[in-house]
Amino acid sequence: MNAELERLRQVERWIAWVRLLAVPFAIVEVGVVSSGYPPGYERLAWITTAVLGAGAIGLWVLARRDFEARAQKLLGFAALGFDAGVVAAYVLIYYAYEPDTPVRQIMILPVAEAAVRYGILGGILIPFALAPFLAWAEVLRADRYNRDFSADAVSLPLGVEILTGLIVGWLADRLRREAAGASARAAEAEELRDRLGRRGDQLEAVNRVARALGSSLEQEQAFHRF
């Protein structure tokens, strides 16, 4: 349990750093790269970016603390939900007014995060949880540009996300099993070392007793040295 708890802490701290690095990237994308916002959309993008920045700092601070197992798991669930919500917000904002934007690709991020945290199960569940946001974004896009709803615009990224979740989740599960096996082998090796050490101490004690008893032909001297 201690090894699993430490793994959760390390994963949380690593993702916290990645989340912080995403903040300046989002600022550049919203303020420099993107243009031609419809009325109100740029404000929504900046609000989402501000939420990302505040959440990234807060989660980074929490990730530095050593919580117990239950609190650490709750922090992981909350952090994953936050990241998925921010990504979904960006997709809804940009995909609705940019017809050919690649913004849907960022949906891979929470999928990969869930797979790293929870293995194959997380890599499968998160894509289905985010599928309604993809469908909603496609509805908004079709309404804005007077186009038909494209099921392929939902099914294709959903399929890619599921495949990504399966691959990353399988790798995460395998690494976790190998780490657990290595820990078990290390524990067995340590136990064997201790047993050999105790056996060596016993043999040394027997040798000392034998030397003491054999040091003299006089019975009293031998027992005295014993």
WOJOWO-V266739 format. One record per residue. RES is the residue in three letters. SS is DSSP state (H for helix, E for strand, L for the rest). D_FIRST is the distance of its C-alpha to the first C-alpha in Angstrom with 1 decimal. Layout:
# WOJOWO-V266739
{{RES;SS;D_FIRST} {RES;SS;D_FIRST}}
This chain:
# WOJOWO-V266739
{{MET;L;0.0} {ASN;H;3.8} {ALA;H;5.4} {GLU;H;5.1} {LEU;H;6.1} {GLU;H;8.5} {ARG;H;9.7} {LEU;H;10.6} {ARG;H;12.3} {GLN;H;14.2} {VAL;H;15.3} {GLU;H;16.5} {ARG;H;18.5} {TRP;H;20.0} {ILE;H;21.2} {ALA;H;22.5} {TRP;H;24.7} {VAL;H;25.9} {ARG;H;26.8} {LEU;H;28.8} {LEU;H;30.7} {ALA;H;31.6} {VAL;H;33.5} {PRO;H;36.4} {PHE;H;36.6} {ALA;H;37.0} {ILE;H;39.6} {VAL;H;41.6} {GLU;H;41.4} {VAL;H;42.5} {GLY;H;45.1} {VAL;H;46.5} {VAL;H;46.0} {SER;L;46.4} {SER;L;49.9} {GLY;L;52.1} {TYR;L;50.0} {PRO;L;51.5} {PRO;L;52.1} {GLY;L;49.0} {TYR;H;46.5} {GLU;H;46.3} {ARG;H;45.5} {LEU;H;42.7} {ALA;H;41.3} {TRP;H;41.4} {ILE;H;39.8} {THR;H;36.9} {THR;H;36.7} {ALA;H;36.7} {VAL;H;33.9} {LEU;H;31.9} {GLY;H;32.7} {ALA;H;31.8} {GLY;H;28.5} {ALA;H;27.6} {ILE;H;28.3} {GLY;H;26.4} {LEU;H;23.3} {TRP;H;23.5} {VAL;H;23.7} {LEU;H;20.7} {ALA;H;18.6} {ARG;L;19.4} {ARG;L;17.8} {ASP;L;14.3} {PHE;L;13.4} {GLU;L;10.7} {ALA;H;8.5} {ARG;H;11.5} {ALA;H;14.0} {GLN;H;12.4} {LYS;H;12.6} {LEU;H;16.1} {LEU;H;17.1} {GLY;H;16.3} {PHE;H;18.4} {ALA;H;21.1} {ALA;H;21.4} {LEU;H;21.7} {GLY;H;24.3} {PHE;H;26.2} {ASP;H;26.5} {ALA;H;27.6} {GLY;H;30.1} {VAL;H;31.6} {VAL;H;32.0} {ALA;H;33.6} {ALA;H;35.9} {TYR;H;37.1} {VAL;H;37.8} {LEU;H;39.8} {ILE;H;41.8} {TYR;H;42.8} {TYR;H;43.0} {ALA;L;45.3} {TYR;L;48.0} {GLU;L;47.6} {PRO;L;48.4} {ASP;L;47.2} {THR;L;44.3} {PRO;L;41.3} {VAL;H;39.0} {ARG;H;37.4} {GLN;H;35.6} {ILE;H;33.3} {MET;H;31.7} {ILE;H;29.8} {LEU;H;27.7} {PRO;H;25.6} {VAL;H;25.4} {ALA;H;24.0} {GLU;H;21.6} {ALA;H;20.3} {ALA;H;20.1} {VAL;H;18.1} {ARG;H;15.6} {TYR;H;15.5} {GLY;H;17.3} {ILE;H;20.4} {LEU;H;20.1} {GLY;H;20.2} {GLY;H;22.9} {ILE;H;25.0} {LEU;H;24.7} {ILE;H;25.5} {PRO;H;28.8} {PHE;H;30.0} {ALA;H;29.0} {LEU;H;31.1} {ALA;H;34.0} {PRO;H;35.9} {PHE;H;36.1} {LEU;H;37.6} {ALA;H;40.1} {TRP;H;41.0} {ALA;H;41.6} {GLU;H;43.8} {VAL;H;45.7} {LEU;H;46.4} {ARG;H;47.5} {ALA;H;49.8} {ASP;H;51.3} {ARG;H;51.9} {TYR;L;53.6} {ASN;L;55.2} {ARG;L;53.5} {ASP;L;52.2} {PHE;L;48.5} {SER;L;47.0} {ALA;L;44.4} {ASP;H;43.7} {ALA;H;42.6} {VAL;H;39.7} {SER;H;39.0} {LEU;H;39.1} {PRO;H;36.5} {LEU;H;34.3} {GLY;H;34.5} {VAL;H;33.7} {GLU;H;30.7} {ILE;H;29.4} {LEU;H;30.0} {THR;H;28.3} {GLY;H;25.2} {LEU;H;25.2} {ILE;H;25.7} {VAL;H;23.1} {GLY;H;20.6} {TRP;H;21.2} {LEU;H;20.8} {ALA;H;17.5} {ASP;H;16.2} {ARG;H;17.8} {LEU;H;16.4} {ARG;H;12.8} {ARG;H;13.7} {GLU;H;15.5} {ALA;H;12.9} {ALA;H;10.5} {GLY;H;13.8} {ALA;H;14.7} {SER;H;11.6} {ALA;H;12.4} {ARG;H;16.0} {ALA;H;15.6} {ALA;H;14.0} {GLU;H;17.0} {ALA;H;19.4} {GLU;H;18.4} {GLU;H;18.9} {LEU;H;22.1} {ARG;H;23.3} {ASP;H;22.8} {ARG;H;24.7} {LEU;H;27.4} {GLY;H;27.7} {ARG;H;28.3} {ARG;H;30.7} {GLY;H;32.5} {ASP;H;32.9} {GLN;H;34.3} {LEU;H;36.8} {GLU;H;37.8} {ALA;H;38.4} {VAL;H;40.5} {ASN;H;42.5} {ARG;H;43.3} {VAL;H;44.4} {ALA;H;46.5} {ARG;H;48.1} {ALA;H;48.9} {LEU;H;50.5} {GLY;L;52.4} {SER;L;53.6} {SER;L;56.8} {LEU;L;59.1} {GLU;L;59.7} {GLN;H;57.5} {GLU;H;57.3} {GLN;H;56.3} {ALA;H;53.7} {PHE;H;52.1} {HIS;H;52.4} {ARG;H;50.4} {PHE;L;47.9}}
